[in-house]
Amino acid sequence: MSGHVVSLPGTAPAAGNGARRSSARVLPGFNLTLGYTVLYLSLIVLIPLSALLLKTFTMTWPQFWEAVTSPRVLASYRLTFGASFIAALVNVVFGLLVAWVLVRYPFPGKKIVDALVDLPFALPTAVAGISLTALLAGNGWIGQYLEPHGIQLAFNPNGVVIALIFIGLPFVVRTVQPVLEDAEKELEEAATCLGATRWQTFSRVIFPSIAPALLTGFAMAFARAVGEYGSVIFIAGNMPMVSEITPLIIIGKLEQYDYAGATAVATVMLGISFLLLLVINGLQGWQRKRSAGNSQ
């Protein structure tokens, strides 16, 4: 009798499926893991947001409408979302350039430049605001040469945009950089061999592959800019109806013990930010489907 073991049909696939199932369950079972996930998200995200909404519901509708549509608050909305949008757009362009240089070109001090990109992550926002003010104010290192020519970059909306660009740049660079590193250079070389110009190679080969990452970086930079406070208050000037951001409005209401008014303005900020991020995520999904369809 032979010593070989004869496997019955269907046994190997079952063992393979079991191995795959066991390897997929490195963490505890689905029910336990899902329970921890829901609990953690509830404690960190859902419960605080629910408290925000419940506090807002203590106001009547006329009180809520008056709190969120006063001229001063509306002006802060326009500045906050407008400056955040402009800063995110600027970061998309220059963040892509920075990521491209870091990925495609070797140069002396490259690791130092790569590390400096993360500086706004580690730097306290108040320090960033003070530093920018020291540079761009009328008596600053750069501002003293610009203001005599009528160029004022501090204590007005220009300063808000500059501060938001500073804190949002790393989000775009770090989102696009790994995508560029994984991009297939053979496709670019093939396009060049077929006679494509540099612009055609970028627009038809490179850009479709990095567009979802760019949209993600834009969304992250925009969301970060909308809620920014520390770096902006030093360089904005905080003049009502001119350079006052919405987070400062909320802080002012809290200092006046107007908790309901503060939560009302915060609820509007939350709703607008959620809608904008929903639109951006929809664009990301559409871009991915389009890229997948073109690749097929």
FENJONOR-V841242 format. One record per backbone hydrogen bond with DSSP energy under -1.0 kcal/mol. NH is the residue of the N-H (numbers start at 1). CO is the residue of the C=O. Records with the same first field share a line. If there is no record, write none. Layout:
NH: CO ; CO
This chain:
11: 8
14: 10
15: 11
16: 12
17: 13
18: 14
19: 15
20: 16
21: 17
22: 18
23: 19
24: 20
33: 29
34: 30
35: 31
36: 32
37: 33
38: 34
39: 35
40: 36
41: 37
42: 38
43: 39
44: 40
45: 41
46: 41
47: 42
49: 45
50: 46
51: 47
52: 48
53: 49
54: 50
55: 51
56: 52
57: 53
59: 56
64: 60
65: 61
66: 62
67: 63
68: 64
69: 65
74: 70
75: 71
76: 72
77: 73
78: 74
79: 75
80: 76
81: 77
82: 78
83: 79
84: 80
85: 81
86: 82
87: 83
88: 84
89: 85
90: 86
91: 87
92: 88
93: 89
94: 90
95: 91
96: 92
97: 93
98: 94
99: 95
100: 96
101: 97
102: 98
103: 99
104: 100
105: 101
110: 107
113: 109
114: 110
115: 111
116: 112
117: 113
118: 115
119: 116
121: 118
122: 118
123: 119
128: 124
129: 125
130: 126
131: 127
132: 128
133: 129
134: 130
135: 131
136: 132
137: 133
140: 137
141: 134
142: 135
143: 135
144: 140
145: 142
147: 143
149: 146
150: 147
151: 146
155: 235
159: 156
160: 156
161: 157
162: 158
163: 159
164: 160
165: 161
166: 162
167: 163
168: 164
169: 165
173: 169
174: 170
176: 172
177: 173
180: 176
181: 177
182: 178
189: 185
190: 186
191: 187
192: 188
193: 189
194: 190
195: 192
196: 191
201: 197
202: 198
203: 199
204: 200
205: 201
206: 201
207: 202
210: 206
211: 207
214: 210
215: 211
216: 212
217: 213
218: 214
219: 215
220: 216
221: 217
222: 218
223: 219
224: 220
225: 221
226: 222
227: 223
228: 225
233: 229
236: 232
242: 239
243: 239
249: 245
250: 246
251: 247
252: 248
253: 249
254: 250
255: 251
256: 252
257: 254
258: 253
259: 257
262: 258
263: 259
264: 260
265: 261
266: 262
267: 263
268: 264
269: 265
270: 266
271: 267
272: 268
273: 269
274: 270
275: 271
276: 272
277: 273
278: 274
279: 275
280: 276
281: 277
282: 278
283: 279
284: 280
285: 281
286: 282
287: 283
288: 284
289: 285
290: 286
291: 287
292: 288
293: 289
294: 290
295: 291
296: 292
